[in-house]
Amino acid sequence: MEIGVLSIFQNYRDEHDDGAIMQGEMKVALLGEELGFDSYWATEHHFFPYSMCPDNIQWLTGVGGRTERIKLGTGAVIMPWNDPYRVASKMALLDQQSGGRALLGFGRGLSRKEYGAFDIPMDEARGRFDEGTELVVRALDSGFFEADGEFFKQPRCELRPRATAGFSDRVFSIGVSPDSAVQAAVLGARLMVLAQQPWEIFRDTALIPYQQKWREVRDSEPPPPVCGQLVFCDADASKAEDLGQTYIKNYFSTVVEHYEIGGDHFGKGYEFYASAAEMISAIGLDEMAKMYAGVNTWGTPEQILEKIDQQRSILDCDIDVLTIMKYGGMTDAEAESSMRLFADKVMPRVRATAKGQAA
């Protein structure tokens, strides 16, 4: 099993200079290399301080030039906002520049505000995602790009430079809704999720459908999911609870605002989120914030180990852990302290207790 770290580039409440935020996230990336994390990932978001990385492949190229070992993942390329040839060619270039360390994560996107600024209808998201991701993966594996679909058209051309190797075992896809989870299996991608609902719900609505579809179309056992989560680790239990819940709830408030979670705009392809919006309206934002804090990962090293063990038990499988270490107004110093303690006290024991390994 592997443990990664994801940067989300949040300028919380627009309180800081953008440059300071970017410098802080580079520190997170370089710490990931120093502390032995297996992978470093970067988001894609546009236009708003909620998350500020409009080109995660370009960002990862910068990180790759300052690191030697850590794998470099897009978490994620939002396919409906991108041209698939450009994604494939830039990923191949990143792979060459980093010596084969590139990982390709896809997402569909949920923000009406971002879709609106791109002038792309949200009801085209599913079609653009399904068509575009298949084109990118095929190009990276074959070295050629050709498109003649509903959304993307391009005559056959070579992909140069080609990737160091095929991406069939280096593709990931975020899947929270059942449709997205099943499509990840069709694509042959590892399933990724960011903690936002009880793990039992993710298991029943996304993970099990993914596993069933994988077995159906690939006649093999599905790989373990990549479980992303907000993390705050401190040796003092009271401080860990106070600051962890504070920062996680801060971040949740920005999620609600950016994605307009309580709105009635979730239409074609987003029916799962429309149901979630109804649930939030029923139970209220305060209760939803408490639930959100509860499914994310704060505490002492021992408490965090227990929470990760609970996730494995609920999901009934091994998991890869993807940590988000800086969010919700957390300072650089707090993020670094949390990250160092997690790497020192949590990471070795999580690896040692992975299925098939001795504790």
N, C-alpha and C positions, 0 to 999 in steps of 0.2 A: 504494500500500500504506500501511497505517496502523500506528502503534505506540501501544499502550496500557499502562496500569499497573493492576494488580489488588491490592486490599487483602484480606488474609485474617484480620486481627484476632486474631492468635494470642498468647495469654498463655502463652509457652513454660514448661512445667513449673510453671505458676501462680506464677511468681517475682515478679510485679509487681502493683501495684494496677490493677484493670480500667480506671480512669479514665486512667491513664498510657498504657495501650495504645490507647485510643480517641483520645487527643490525638496520639499518634504517628502513627496512621493518617490523621488529618486533615491532619497535616503532609505526608504522602505525597501526599494528594489535591491540596493547594494547590501543592505542588512540581510536580505533573504539569501544572497550568495554567501555572505560571511557566516551566517548562523546554520547553514546546512539545509535550508528548505529545498525541496526538489524542484519547484517551479515558481515562476513569477508571472502574473497575469495582469492585463490592463483592460479596462472597460472602453466602450465607445459611447460617448454622449456628446450632444451638440447644443450650443446656444445659451445654456443656463448654468449658473454656479452650482446647481445640484450635483453635476458631475462634468468635468471639463477635460475630456480627451477626445477630440474629434477625429484623430487618426492613431489608433492604438498600434498599428503595425509600424508606423514611423517612430512612435515612442519606444517600442520594443527594440527597434534597431539601435537607438541610443543606449538603451540598457545593455544590449548585447555587446556593444563596443567597450563597455566598462566591466564586463563580467566574463568568466571563462567556463563555468560549469552549469549554472542553473538553466533549466528549460524556460522557454519564453512563449507564453500563451496569450491569445486574444480572448478576452473574457467579457464581451464577445464582439465579433464583427456583426453588426446589425445588417443582415443581408438585404432587406428591402430598400435600404438607403444607399446601397453600393452597386457599382457595376461589377459583375462577376469576373470579367477578364482582369480588371484592375486588382481585385482581391487576390486572384490566383497568382498573378505576376509579382505582386508585392510580397506575398507569402513565400514564393520560390526564392526571391531575392533575400528576404530575411533569413531563410533557411540556409542559403549559401554563406551569407555574412556571419552567421552565428555558428557555423560548423555543424548544422543538422539539429539545432536545438529548438526549432520552431514547433509550436502546437497551435492548432487552428480550432478555435471555439466560435460557434455561431449563435446568434440570437435573433428573435423576430422583432423586438421593440414593442413598447407598450404606451409610449407617451404621445398623446394626441397633439401636444404642443410641438414636439419635434417633427412628427409627421406633417403637421400643418406648415411648419417653416420650410420643409423640403417640398411642399406642395404634392405630396404623395398620398392618395386616399388610403386610409387604414383598412378598408375592406379589400384592398389588393395585397395586404401584407402576407397572408398565407400563400397565395399563388407565387408572389415574388420570392418568398423564402424557399419554398419547395423547389422551384425551378432553379433559382440562383445557387443554392447550396450544392445541388447535384452537379451543376456545371463546374463549379470551383473544384470540387473533389475529383471529378473526372479529369480535369485539366492538369491538376497537380500529379495525379497518378500516371497519366499518359504522356504528358509533355506537349499536348496539343489542346487548343481551345476552339470550339465551334458551337454556335448557338442558333437555333431556329425555333424558338418557343413563343409563347404568348407575350412575354415581357422582355425577353432578351434575344437579340439577333446579331450574329457576327459571322462572317465567312471563316473557314478553317484557317488557323494560323498557329505557328509554333509558340510555345512558352519558353522564352529564353531570358536569363538562364533558367534551366530546369532545377527543380528541388534536388537536394542531395539524395533523396529516396522518396518513394511513394508515401502518401499521407493516410493510407487506409487505417492505420492503427494510431493516428495522431489527430483524429477529428473528434470534436466534442460539440454538444448542442444543448442549450438550456431548454429544459422542459418542465414547466410547472403545470400547464393544462394537459389533459389527456391527449388531445390532438398533437401537441408539440412533442410529448413524450413518445408517442407512437411513431411520429415522423423521424425522430432521432434514430429509432431502431431501423426504419426503412433506409435511412442514409448510411447506417453502419457507424453511427457516432456514439461515443460515450455520453451517457446522460448526466447533465449538470443541473444543479438546483441551488438557489439561494434561499436560506431559511426564512420563511415568511408565514408559515402555517404549521400546525402540529405535524410532527413527523408521521403520525398515523395516517393523516389525510394525504400527505405526499405519497406514502406507500400505496394506499388504496387507489388513488386517482391517477397517479403518474408512473410510479416505479413498477408496479405489477403489470399494467398494460404494456409498458416498455419491455419488460422481461418476456412477456408472452409473445409480443410481436417479434422480438429478436429471435427467439427460439423457432418461431414459425418461418421466418424468411431466411434465417442463417443456419439453422440446424446445428446450433452450438450454444453453450451457456453464455449468457450476457455478462459483460464486464461490470464491475461494481460501480455504483454512481459516485459522482464527485459532489460532495456536499459542502456548499459554501455557507459561511456563517460569520457574523460579526463577533469578534473575540476581544475580551478584555481580561487580562490575567494579572493578579497582584497577590503577593504573599499574605496580605491582610484581608481577611474575609469580609470585614465590614466595608473597607475601602473598595474592594472589588465589587461588592454588591451596589454600593452607592454610585460609584463612577460608571460601572458597567451599565447599570440600568439607565442612568442619566443619559449617557452618550447614545445608547441604543434607542431610547425613546426620542431623543433629539433627531436621530437619523430617520426614525419612522415618521416623524412629523414632516420631514422633507419628502419622503416617499409619497405620502398622502397628497401633498401639495403638487408635486411634479407630475404624478400620474393621474391626478384628479380621481383618486380611488373611489370616492363616494359618488361619483357622477353617473349619469345615465347614458353616456356616449359610447359604451362598449357594444359594438354591433357585430357584423359578420366576421367570424373567425375569433371573436373575443367573448364568446358566450360564457366561458368559465369565469372570466373576470366580472361579467355582469352579475353573475350569481354571488361572487365574493362581495361586490358592492352592496348587494341587498343584505348580506349578512352583517356587514359593517353598519349599515343603517339600523339594523335590528338591535345589535348589541351595544353600539356606541363606540366612538373613537377611543375613549379612555380604556375601556375593556379590551379593545383590539390592541392598543399599545402595550398593555400588560401581557397579553398573549404573545405578542411579537417579541417582547423582551424575554419571555420565558423560553421560547424556542431557539433563541440565540445563545451564545456561549460566553458567559462571564463567570468569574470566581477565582478561587485559589487554584494552583495546579491540580490538587486532588479533586476539587469540585469539577474542574474542566474535564479531567480524565473520566470521571463518573458520567458526565453529560455525553461525551463521545461514546462511551460504552453503551449508554441508553439508546443512542441513535442506532448503533449497530444492532442492538437487540430488537428494537422496533422494526427496523428495515430487514432484519433477518439475513444480513449479508455483510461482508466487509465493505468499507467505504474509503474513498480518498477524501481527505479533509482539505478544504480551501478556506484559508483564514483571511478575513478583512480586518486589518489591524489599525486603521486610522479612518475616523468617520465622526460625524455628529459634533464637530467642534473640539475634538480631542487634540491636545497639543502634540507637537513632535516628540517632546521628551516623554510624555505619557505613553505614546505609541511605541517608542523605542524600548522603554522599560518593560512594557507588557510583552512585546515581541521577544525580547531577550529571555525573560523568565519562561515564556511558553517554549521557546527552543531548548532551554536548558532542562526544564523539569517535566514538560509534557510530551514533547516530540519523541524522545527516545522510548518512552514507555508505550506510546500509541503504536509506534512501529513494532515494538517487541511483542505486543499482544495481538497483532494482526493474525487473522485466521491462518492456521498451519504453522505458526511460529511459537516458540516457547516464551512464556511470560518472564 
